Amino acid sequence: MHVYDKFYINGQFVKPLGTEQIELINPANKQAAGKVVLGNVEDTQKAIEAAKAAFKTYSKTSVKERGEILSRLHEALSDRSDRLTEATVQEYGAPVSVATMLTKIAVDAFSHMKETMESYPFIRTAGTAKVRMEPVGVVGAITPWNANATHIANKIAPALAAGCTVVVKPSEFSAAQTEIFMEAVHAADIPAGIINIVNGKGEVVGEELTRHPDVTGITFTGSTLIGKRIAAGAAANLKRVTLELGGKSPTVILDDADLTKAVPLAVGAGFINSGQACLAGTRVLVPESRLEEVKRLMAETVEALKVGDLWNEAAVIGPMVNQKQFERVQHYINQAIEDGAEVVVGGAGSPQGLEDGYYVKPTVFANVTNDMTIAREEVFGPVLSIITYKTEDEAIEIANDTLYGLQAFVFSGSTERGNRVAEQIVAGRVSVNGLHDEPKAPFGGFKQSGIGRDHGTYGIEEYLEPKSILGHNAVL
Ligand code: NAD
């Protein structure tokens, strides 16, 4: 059994000082898949020390030098694409088409960021002042398991573009992906200390990053609960904090939408990444007059989805990442039934023949009101709720009646109307008439979905501080 017992600190693979281990379980068959050795506070401090030392020179590099580093990372990760995809299928349980897409996003993060950085105005003027955009310092990057390599890439790329050095604390459940990432960093021949990677628990490695005075920025993707804890911890020395947190995104199907197109898109939006996606559209708002049609089409669409058989290109739903996540999703399904929701398709338990893995039944509920737990809390599994509305205004009101504000989807027969509704939804991203993505557009949330934005120029700015130089032309 493979033991993941390497960290990447100061340009070298090093053995952990921490001795605690956790077992990794393949979620598709519940078989032991490896062990990860977890870092302790001292491991974390060594990584921070290396990042601090490297910052002195790295922060002074030119855009050209940083561009070369981003290109090398792009190439090194690209060379390992197949292995990364394989690890994502085996360790996380993503269907191969999803894992391939996640790998591509991770690889492309470096080339996109290089392009963005090359046209970014690091030096500008404000009135008579010269303004220099300077790196914040050492950044602690903490990532979740639902797209581990993608999140690492999306955090490292802008931080490096800005001139920061980083210490990454990946999800402890993603050690295979992390190991491949470390190998790519090493192969890219990045000067020592710029990128450091330490596996470990959030309460140990994550909290040390949050607490340590030499870490001046934290970028975190994960749950709202932990995000709040990090923000509170980081406040002690006023670190810059970027938080990409949870969601309970609405999918608004307007009454002029072609339901034969809108319903499959709504299912796609809700079940992205087997429903283990922060941006999943899990509240499907439909006109009351078209409820029966929507229910019929939902049932047909969901029953046709390929669940399991992860290496089949047609597979769309994989298992939940672990036992805890499986139980969490079952809990929400049972609670919704107790609260009076109607099961349109799916329900509690595992799909027939897939009991050996952490599979849940892709589930759609109707008869849900927006005050029910299933409509308010993030399930993080393939579970959708249909909520009806009478008027467009009411649809917008329900869409915005949530603690979150990460993403929304709007489907309408009229592009103009779709855009009009999109403008009224309080969310960091709204996708009109499709499941669109734009890696250069800001990604992040309003309200309790977070603080700050990833991607593009907005992403770089999370790692920069403006410095005004007054009298830069003055002569004494
Ligand atoms: P999580 O919050 O439990 O853990 C995320 C990371 O934080 C892990 O690396 C974990 O070890 C670490 N952590 C845990 N406790 C910590 C602490 N006290 N201090 C510092 N770090 C700590 O989330 P998860 O279960 O890994 O991922 C699922 C969550 O992530 C969902 O809520 C989902 O919505 C969210 N998510 C958000 C986005 C986004 O971009 N908005 C993207 C993906 C996932």
Residues whose N, C-alpha, C, O or C-beta is under 5 A from the ligand:
A	BS01	NAD	I142 T143 P144 W145 K169 P170 S171 E172 G200 K201 G202 E203 G206 E207 T221 G222 S223 T224 I226 R229 E244 L245 G246 G247 C278 S449
